[in-house]
Amino acid sequence: MSTWSMLYFQDSASPEMEQLILFHDFTMMIITLIMTLVAINMFSICYYKLTNRFLLQEQTIEIIWTACPVLILLSIALPSLKALYLLDDPFNPNITIKAMGHQWYWSYEYSDFPSIEFDSYMLPSSDSFYLARLLETDNSVVLPTQTQIRVITSATDVIHSWTVPALGVKADAMPGRLNQLMFSINRAGIFYGQCSEICGANHSFMPIKIEAVPMKSFIKWISSF
Protein backbone atom coordinates (compact mmCIF):
# COMPACT_ATOMS: atom_id res chain seq x y z
CA MET A 1 0.00 0.00 0.00
CA SER A 2 1.09 3.60 -0.43
CA THR A 3 2.73 5.52 2.40
CA TRP A 4 3.24 9.17 3.30
CA SER A 5 5.39 11.17 0.87
CA MET A 6 5.36 8.25 -1.58
CA LEU A 7 5.74 9.46 -5.17
CA TYR A 8 5.94 6.16 -7.02
CA PHE A 9 3.50 3.34 -7.74
CA GLN A 10 2.69 0.67 -5.22
CA ASP A 11 4.60 -2.59 -5.61
CA SER A 12 2.92 -4.64 -8.32
CA ALA A 13 1.13 -7.85 -7.39
CA SER A 14 -0.19 -8.86 -10.81
CA PRO A 15 1.14 -9.18 -14.38
CA GLU A 16 -1.19 -6.36 -15.45
CA MET A 17 0.34 -3.91 -12.99
CA GLU A 18 3.84 -4.96 -14.01
CA GLN A 19 3.06 -4.04 -17.63
CA LEU A 20 1.60 -0.68 -16.56
CA ILE A 21 4.70 0.15 -14.51
CA LEU A 22 7.02 -0.86 -17.37
CA PHE A 23 5.11 1.34 -19.80
CA HIS A 24 5.17 4.23 -17.32
CA ASP A 25 8.95 3.94 -16.84
CA PHE A 26 9.54 3.78 -20.60
CA THR A 27 7.36 6.83 -21.28
CA MET A 28 8.93 8.84 -18.46
CA MET A 29 12.39 8.06 -19.84
CA ILE A 30 11.40 9.47 -23.23
CA ILE A 31 9.80 12.55 -21.65
CA THR A 32 12.91 13.17 -19.54
CA LEU A 33 15.15 12.99 -22.62
CA ILE A 34 12.91 15.41 -24.51
CA MET A 35 12.84 17.89 -21.61
CA THR A 36 16.64 17.68 -21.30
CA LEU A 37 17.12 18.35 -25.01
CA VAL A 38 14.69 21.30 -24.95
CA ALA A 39 16.42 22.77 -21.88
CA ILE A 40 19.84 22.51 -23.57
CA ASN A 41 18.50 24.21 -26.69
CA MET A 42 16.90 27.02 -24.67
CA PHE A 43 20.15 27.55 -22.76
CA SER A 44 22.10 27.66 -26.03
CA ILE A 45 19.69 30.17 -27.57
CA CYS A 46 19.89 32.43 -24.51
CA TYR A 47 23.67 32.12 -24.08
CA TYR A 48 24.82 32.41 -27.69
CA LYS A 49 23.64 35.47 -29.58
CA LEU A 50 24.76 34.25 -33.00
CA THR A 51 22.36 32.24 -35.19
CA ASN A 52 23.31 29.54 -37.65
CA ARG A 53 21.76 30.60 -40.92
CA PHE A 54 21.57 26.96 -42.12
CA LEU A 55 19.04 26.21 -39.37
CA LEU A 56 16.59 28.70 -40.88
CA GLN A 57 14.52 27.59 -43.86
CA GLU A 58 16.71 24.53 -44.38
CA GLN A 59 14.97 21.54 -45.97
CA THR A 60 17.06 18.89 -44.23
CA ILE A 61 16.49 20.20 -40.72
CA GLU A 62 12.76 20.61 -41.43
CA ILE A 63 12.55 16.93 -42.37
CA ILE A 64 14.51 15.89 -39.28
CA TRP A 65 12.40 17.75 -36.72
CA THR A 66 9.21 16.59 -38.42
CA ALA A 67 10.25 12.91 -38.60
CA CYS A 68 11.64 12.72 -35.05
CA PRO A 69 8.32 13.50 -33.28
CA VAL A 70 6.58 10.94 -35.50
CA LEU A 71 9.08 8.26 -34.51
CA ILE A 72 8.81 9.23 -30.84
CA LEU A 73 5.01 9.00 -30.91
CA LEU A 74 5.19 5.60 -32.61
CA SER A 75 7.65 4.35 -29.99
CA ILE A 76 5.13 5.33 -27.30
CA ALA A 77 2.00 4.16 -29.12
CA LEU A 78 3.14 0.60 -29.85
CA PRO A 79 3.99 -0.34 -26.21
CA SER A 80 0.77 1.33 -25.02
CA LEU A 81 -1.28 -0.82 -27.41
CA LYS A 82 0.56 -3.91 -26.18
CA ALA A 83 -0.25 -3.04 -22.55
CA LEU A 84 -3.87 -2.29 -23.46
CA TYR A 85 -4.40 -5.66 -25.13
CA LEU A 86 -2.68 -7.48 -22.27
CA LEU A 87 -5.09 -5.82 -19.84
CA ASP A 88 -8.06 -7.02 -21.89
CA ASP A 89 -6.61 -10.47 -22.52
CA PRO A 90 -9.57 -12.85 -22.15
CA PHE A 91 -9.20 -16.17 -20.35
CA ASN A 92 -11.40 -18.76 -18.71
CA PRO A 93 -11.57 -17.72 -15.04
CA ASN A 94 -11.14 -20.24 -12.25
CA ILE A 95 -13.01 -18.08 -9.75
CA THR A 96 -15.75 -15.50 -10.27
CA ILE A 97 -16.70 -12.90 -7.65
CA LYS A 98 -19.53 -10.40 -7.80
CA ALA A 99 -18.85 -7.03 -6.13
CA MET A 100 -21.88 -4.80 -5.52
CA GLY A 101 -21.45 -1.16 -4.56
CA HIS A 102 -23.79 0.43 -2.02
CA GLN A 103 -23.89 3.76 -0.23
CA TRP A 104 -21.45 3.23 1.39
CA TYR A 105 -20.10 -0.31 1.56
CA TRP A 106 -19.35 -3.27 -0.68
CA SER A 107 -21.12 -6.62 -0.76
CA TYR A 108 -19.48 -9.70 -2.25
CA GLU A 109 -20.76 -12.97 -3.62
CA TYR A 110 -18.61 -15.92 -4.64
CA SER A 111 -20.51 -17.16 -7.68
CA ASP A 112 -18.81 -20.57 -7.65
CA PHE A 113 -19.74 -21.08 -3.98
CA PRO A 114 -23.38 -19.94 -3.54
CA SER A 115 -23.19 -20.13 0.26
CA ILE A 116 -20.50 -17.44 0.50
CA GLU A 117 -21.99 -13.95 0.65
CA PHE A 118 -21.04 -11.06 2.92
CA ASP A 119 -20.95 -7.30 3.29
CA SER A 120 -17.71 -5.40 3.80
CA TYR A 121 -17.80 -2.26 5.96
CA MET A 122 -14.95 0.01 6.94
CA LEU A 123 -13.74 -0.42 10.52
CA PRO A 124 -13.85 2.70 12.71
CA SER A 125 -10.51 4.34 13.39
CA SER A 126 -10.74 3.32 17.05
CA ASP A 127 -10.91 -0.35 16.05
CA SER A 128 -8.03 -0.14 13.54
CA PHE A 129 -5.59 2.05 15.48
CA TYR A 130 -2.59 -0.15 14.72
CA LEU A 131 -3.76 -1.04 11.21
CA ALA A 132 -4.30 0.92 8.00
CA ARG A 133 -6.50 3.90 8.85
CA LEU A 134 -9.69 4.19 6.76
CA LEU A 135 -8.68 1.06 4.81
CA GLU A 136 -9.45 -1.79 7.19
CA THR A 137 -12.72 -3.71 6.74
CA ASP A 138 -14.64 -6.11 8.93
CA ASN A 139 -14.72 -8.72 6.13
CA SER A 140 -11.93 -9.18 3.59
CA VAL A 141 -12.09 -10.59 0.10
CA VAL A 142 -9.98 -13.75 0.23
CA LEU A 143 -8.48 -14.78 -3.13
CA PRO A 144 -5.96 -17.45 -4.13
CA THR A 145 -2.64 -16.59 -5.75
CA GLN A 146 -1.56 -17.86 -9.17
CA THR A 147 -5.22 -18.21 -10.18
CA GLN A 148 -7.24 -16.62 -12.95
CA ILE A 149 -9.85 -14.44 -11.28
CA ARG A 150 -12.86 -12.56 -12.64
CA VAL A 151 -14.60 -9.81 -10.67
CA ILE A 152 -18.02 -8.66 -11.89
CA THR A 153 -18.98 -5.21 -10.60
CA SER A 154 -22.33 -3.48 -10.36
CA ALA A 155 -24.18 -1.15 -7.97
CA THR A 156 -27.59 -0.80 -6.36
CA ASP A 157 -27.89 2.99 -6.10
CA VAL A 158 -25.27 5.29 -7.68
CA ILE A 159 -22.06 4.82 -9.68
CA HIS A 160 -19.17 3.43 -7.67
CA SER A 161 -15.74 2.20 -8.81
CA TRP A 162 -13.97 -0.97 -7.66
CA THR A 163 -10.25 -0.22 -7.66
CA VAL A 164 -7.14 -1.97 -6.31
CA PRO A 165 -3.97 -0.09 -7.39
CA ALA A 166 -1.47 -2.86 -6.56
CA LEU A 167 -3.32 -5.20 -8.93
CA GLY A 168 -3.71 -2.59 -11.68
CA VAL A 169 -7.50 -3.03 -11.87
CA LYS A 170 -10.29 -0.46 -11.91
CA ALA A 171 -13.87 -0.71 -13.16
CA ASP A 172 -16.99 1.37 -12.63
CA ALA A 173 -19.83 -0.28 -10.72
CA MET A 174 -22.94 1.08 -12.41
CA PRO A 175 -26.58 0.36 -11.50
CA GLY A 176 -28.22 -1.94 -14.05
CA ARG A 177 -24.95 -2.78 -15.76
CA LEU A 178 -22.26 -5.44 -15.28
CA ASN A 179 -18.57 -4.69 -15.79
CA GLN A 180 -15.88 -7.30 -15.41
CA LEU A 181 -12.23 -7.37 -14.38
CA MET A 182 -9.83 -10.19 -15.25
CA PHE A 183 -6.58 -10.57 -13.32
CA SER A 184 -4.33 -12.91 -11.39
CA ILE A 185 -2.30 -12.30 -8.24
CA ASN A 186 1.42 -13.12 -8.23
CA ARG A 187 2.15 -13.16 -4.53
CA ALA A 188 0.46 -13.53 -1.17
CA GLY A 189 -0.30 -10.41 0.82
CA ILE A 190 -2.90 -7.84 1.78
CA PHE A 191 -3.87 -5.28 -0.86
CA TYR A 192 -6.07 -2.26 -0.32
CA GLY A 193 -8.26 -0.24 -2.62
CA GLN A 194 -10.99 2.37 -2.43
CA CYS A 195 -14.03 3.49 -4.35
CA SER A 196 -12.67 5.77 -7.09
CA GLU A 197 -15.93 7.37 -8.19
CA ILE A 198 -17.46 10.17 -6.12
CA CYS A 199 -20.64 8.52 -4.84
CA GLY A 200 -21.85 10.74 -2.04
CA ALA A 201 -21.04 12.03 1.43
CA ASN A 202 -19.24 8.88 2.61
CA HIS A 203 -17.46 8.17 -0.66
CA SER A 204 -14.06 7.98 1.04
CA PHE A 205 -15.28 5.48 3.65
CA MET A 206 -15.89 2.37 1.55
CA PRO A 207 -12.49 0.68 1.22
CA ILE A 208 -11.62 -2.62 -0.44
CA LYS A 209 -9.39 -5.15 1.30
CA ILE A 210 -8.06 -8.24 -0.50
CA GLU A 211 -6.21 -11.03 1.25
CA ALA A 212 -4.24 -13.08 -1.29
CA VAL A 213 -3.37 -16.52 0.06
CA PRO A 214 -2.02 -19.79 -1.41
CA MET A 215 -4.60 -22.15 -2.86
CA LYS A 216 -4.44 -24.55 0.13
CA SER A 217 -5.28 -21.72 2.54
CA PHE A 218 -8.06 -20.55 0.24
CA ILE A 219 -9.62 -24.03 0.15
CA LYS A 220 -9.42 -24.19 3.95
CA TRP A 221 -11.15 -20.78 4.16
CA ILE A 222 -13.88 -21.92 1.75
CA SER A 223 -14.44 -25.07 3.84
CA SER A 224 -15.10 -22.97 6.95
CA PHE A 225 -18.43 -21.72 5.53
C-alpha positions in Angstrom: 0.0 0.0 0.0 1.1 3.6 -0.4 2.7 5.5 2.4 3.2 9.2 3.3 5.4 11.2 0.9 5.4 8.3 -1.6 5.7 9.5 -5.2 5.9 6.2 -7.0 3.5 3.3 -7.7 2.7 0.7 -5.2 4.6 -2.6 -5.6 2.9 -4.6 -8.3 1.1 -7.8 -7.4 -0.2 -8.9 -10.8 1.1 -9.2 -14.4 -1.2 -6.4 -15.4 0.3 -3.9 -13.0 3.8 -5.0 -14.0 3.1 -4.0 -17.6 1.6 -0.7 -16.6 4.7 0.2 -14.5 7.0 -0.9 -17.4 5.1 1.3 -19.8 5.2 4.2 -17.3 8.9 3.9 -16.8 9.5 3.8 -20.6 7.4 6.8 -21.3 8.9 8.8 -18.5 12.4 8.1 -19.8 11.4 9.5 -23.2 9.8 12.6 -21.6 12.9 13.2 -19.5 15.2 13.0 -22.6 12.9 15.4 -24.5 12.8 17.9 -21.6 16.6 17.7 -21.3 17.1 18.4 -25.0 14.7 21.3 -24.9 16.4 22.8 -21.9 19.8 22.5 -23.6 18.5 24.2 -26.7 16.9 27.0 -24.7 20.2 27.5 -22.8 22.1 27.7 -26.0 19.7 30.2 -27.6 19.9 32.4 -24.5 23.7 32.1 -24.1 24.8 32.4 -27.7 23.6 35.5 -29.6 24.8 34.3 -33.0 22.4 32.2 -35.2 23.3 29.5 -37.7 21.8 30.6 -40.9 21.6 27.0 -42.1 19.0 26.2 -39.4 16.6 28.7 -40.9 14.5 27.6 -43.9 16.7 24.5 -44.4 15.0 21.5 -46.0 17.1 18.9 -44.2 16.5 20.2 -40.7 12.8 20.6 -41.4 12.5 16.9 -42.4 14.5 15.9 -39.3 12.4 17.8 -36.7 9.2 16.6 -38.4 10.3 12.9 -38.6 11.6 12.7 -35.1 8.3 13.5 -33.3 6.6 10.9 -35.5 9.1 8.3 -34.5 8.8 9.2 -30.8 5.0 9.0 -30.9 5.2 5.6 -32.6 7.7 4.3 -30.0 5.1 5.3 -27.3 2.0 4.2 -29.1 3.1 0.6 -29.8 4.0 -0.3 -26.2 0.8 1.3 -25.0 -1.3 -0.8 -27.4 0.6 -3.9 -26.2 -0.2 -3.0 -22.5 -3.9 -2.3 -23.5 -4.4 -5.7 -25.1 -2.7 -7.5 -22.3 -5.1 -5.8 -19.8 -8.1 -7.0 -21.9 -6.6 -10.5 -22.5 -9.6 -12.9 -22.1 -9.2 -16.2 -20.3 -11.4 -18.8 -18.7 -11.6 -17.7 -15.0 -11.1 -20.2 -12.3 -13.0 -18.1 -9.7 -15.8 -15.5 -10.3 -16.7 -12.9 -7.7 -19.5 -10.4 -7.8 -18.9 -7.0 -6.1 -21.9 -4.8 -5.5 -21.5 -1.2 -4.6 -23.8 0.4 -2.0 -23.9 3.8 -0.2 -21.4 3.2 1.4 -20.1 -0.3 1.6 -19.3 -3.3 -0.7 -21.1 -6.6 -0.8 -19.5 -9.7 -2.3 -20.8 -13.0 -3.6 -18.6 -15.9 -4.6 -20.5 -17.2 -7.7 -18.8 -20.6 -7.7 -19.7 -21.1 -4.0 -23.4 -19.9 -3.5 -23.2 -20.1 0.3 -20.5 -17.4 0.5 -22.0 -14.0 0.6 -21.0 -11.1 2.9 -20.9 -7.3 3.3 -17.7 -5.4 3.8 -17.8 -2.3 6.0 -15.0 0.0 6.9 -13.7 -0.4 10.5 -13.9 2.7 12.7 -10.5 4.3 13.4 -10.7 3.3 17.1 -10.9 -0.4 16.0 -8.0 -0.1 13.5 -5.6 2.1 15.5 -2.6 -0.2 14.7 -3.8 -1.0 11.2 -4.3 0.9 8.0 -6.5 3.9 8.8 -9.7 4.2 6.8 -8.7 1.1 4.8 -9.5 -1.8 7.2 -12.7 -3.7 6.7 -14.6 -6.1 8.9 -14.7 -8.7 6.1 -11.9 -9.2 3.6 -12.1 -10.6 0.1 -10.0 -13.7 0.2 -8.5 -14.8 -3.1 -6.0 -17.4 -4.1 -2.6 -16.6 -5.7 -1.6 -17.9 -9.2 -5.2 -18.2 -10.2 -7.2 -16.6 -13.0 -9.9 -14.4 -11.3 -12.9 -12.6 -12.6 -14.6 -9.8 -10.7 -18.0 -8.7 -11.9 -19.0 -5.2 -10.6 -22.3 -3.5 -10.4 -24.2 -1.2 -8.0 -27.6 -0.8 -6.4 -27.9 3.0 -6.1 -25.3 5.3 -7.7 -22.1 4.8 -9.7 -19.2 3.4 -7.7 -15.7 2.2 -8.8 -14.0 -1.0 -7.7 -10.2 -0.2 -7.7 -7.1 -2.0 -6.3 -4.0 -0.1 -7.4 -1.5 -2.9 -6.6 -3.3 -5.2 -8.9 -3.7 -2.6 -11.7 -7.5 -3.0 -11.9 -10.3 -0.5 -11.9 -13.9 -0.7 -13.2 -17.0 1.4 -12.6 -19.8 -0.3 -10.7 -22.9 1.1 -12.4 -26.6 0.4 -11.5 -28.2 -1.9 -14.0 -24.9 -2.8 -15.8 -22.3 -5.4 -15.3 -18.6 -4.7 -15.8 -15.9 -7.3 -15.4 -12.2 -7.4 -14.4 -9.8 -10.2 -15.2 -6.6 -10.6 -13.3 -4.3 -12.9 -11.4 -2.3 -12.3 -8.2 1.4 -13.1 -8.2 2.2 -13.2 -4.5 0.5 -13.5 -1.2 -0.3 -10.4 0.8 -2.9 -7.8 1.8 -3.9 -5.3 -0.9 -6.1 -2.3 -0.3 -8.3 -0.2 -2.6 -11.0 2.4 -2.4 -14.0 3.5 -4.4 -12.7 5.8 -7.1 -15.9 7.4 -8.2 -17.5 10.2 -6.1 -20.6 8.5 -4.8 -21.9 10.7 -2.0 -21.0 12.0 1.4 -19.2 8.9 2.6 -17.5 8.2 -0.7 -14.1 8.0 1.0 -15.3 5.5 3.7 -15.9 2.4 1.5 -12.5 0.7 1.2 -11.6 -2.6 -0.4 -9.4 -5.1 1.3 -8.1 -8.2 -0.5 -6.2 -11.0 1.2 -4.2 -13.1 -1.3 -3.4 -16.5 0.1 -2.0 -19.8 -1.4 -4.6 -22.2 -2.9 -4.4 -24.6 0.1 -5.3 -21.7 2.5 -8.1 -20.6 0.2 -9.6 -24.0 0.1 -9.4 -24.2 3.9 -11.2 -20.8 4.2 -13.9 -21.9 1.8 -14.4 -25.1 3.8 -15.1 -23.0 6.9 -18.4 -21.7 5.5 
